[in-house]
Amino acid sequence: MKIAFYSPLKSPNHPVPSGDRLMARQLMAALRMAGHEVEVASELRSFSRAPGEGISPQVAKAEIARLRRLWRESGAPDVWFTYHPYYKALDMLGPMLAAEAGIAYLTAEASYSARRDRDGWAGRQALLAEGLQQAAVNIC
């Protein structure tokens, strides 16, 4: 199976070591050991330190357009796999691309906190919830 892997908090290729980077690398290795073809779909980092910060919708749209072109040329993956989406690091790519391509959308270690619905993060929480509801599988 061809898997498009995405980590909106920190790419597995990021130069700064972290637990998130290590976990993303380990998930990719496990998927490869299971016989799957796994590629990092995007290096786009959507992390926001505060409500209202982070990447603009235009930047996400440009990245979606890039991936659409790539998939037209080389074929779409079978699955979109997002590691650790949460209110500060949304997957602004996978839900839309997976729906358009008619492929499964999967997440691992998604984080939803109801208390964030009561503060400045409510809008991002709603976007997160939409993606999680679309997912065929949410691995916890």
N, C-alpha and C positions, 0 to 999 in steps of 0.2 A: 504494500500500500504506500502511496506517495503522500507524505504528511507535510503540510506547511506549518512550521512551528513559530510561535510568536510569544515574546515576553515583553509586555508593555512597560514594565518597571525597569528592567535592565536586560539587555540582550546577552545571550550566552557568549557573545564575542566582545563584550565591553572590556576595556583595558583595566578597569579597577576591580580587584577581587571583592567578592561579597558572597553571602550565603545564597542570595537569589540567583546570582550568576552560576554558582556551583550547582544548585538544584536544577536549574534549566539545563545545564550540561549533562547532568546525570539522567534526567528524564529523556533527553535526546539519545544518550547512549543506550538506555534501556529499550527504547523503541527500535533502535538499530539492531540491538541484540535479538529482538523479536522478529527481525527480518524485514523491517520497514525502511523505506527511503525517506530520510528526514532532512529537511533544509530549513534554515532560518528564513522566514518569509519576508521579514522587515527588521530594520535596525531602528525604526522610529520609536523613540522613548516618549511616552505620554505622561510621565510623572508630573504631578502638580504639588507644590509645597503648601499652597493655600487655595481656597476657593477662588475661582476666576482666573487662576494662572494656568500655565501649561500650554500645550500646542493648540494652535487655532484650528477651527474646522477646515479652513482652506488648506492647511498643511496635511491634514488627514485625507482630504479629498484628492490632493495631488498624489499621495502615496497609494491610495486606492486606484487611481487612474494608472499609475505605473504598474501595479500588480495586474490589473486587467490586461494591459498591453502584453506583459510577460506571459500571462496565461493563454492569451490568444496565439502567441508564437510557440510556446512550449507545452501547452496543455495545462489545465487546472489540476490541482492536487485532488486526492480522494477525500481528504480531511483537513480541516483547519484546527489546530491545537493551540490554545492559549494557556500559558502558565502564569498564574497569580494575578488575574485581573482584580482590581479593587477600586474603591472610590477615588484614590489618589493616582491610580494608574489604569485607566480604562482601556479596553480593547476597542478602539475606534475604527478598526479595519475588519476584523474577522466576521462579526455578525452580518454585515452587509455583503461582504464578498462571498461568504458561505451560502447565504440565501440566493444571491444572484447565480452562483455556479451550481446550485443544487447539491451541495456537498454537506457532510456532517460538520457541525461546529462542536468542539469539545473544549472543556476547561479543566484545569487542575489547580487546586488550592485557591479557588476564588474566595473572596472575603466580602461578606455583606454584614454591616452592622446597623441595626435599626436605630441606634442612637444618632447616627449620622444623618438620619432623615429629619432630625430636629435642629440641625445647625446649618451652616453655610454650604454643606456638601450635598444637600438634598437633591439638587438637579443632577449631579454626577451619580448619586446613588440610583436614581431612576433609570439612567442610561445603563448602569451596571446591571440592574435587575432585568431590563429588557433583554440584554445579551444572555444572561444566565437562563432566562425562560426559554430562549431559542435553542439553547444547547441540547444536543442529543444525550450528552453525558457531562456531569460535573463531578470530577474526581476530588474527593476530600481526604 
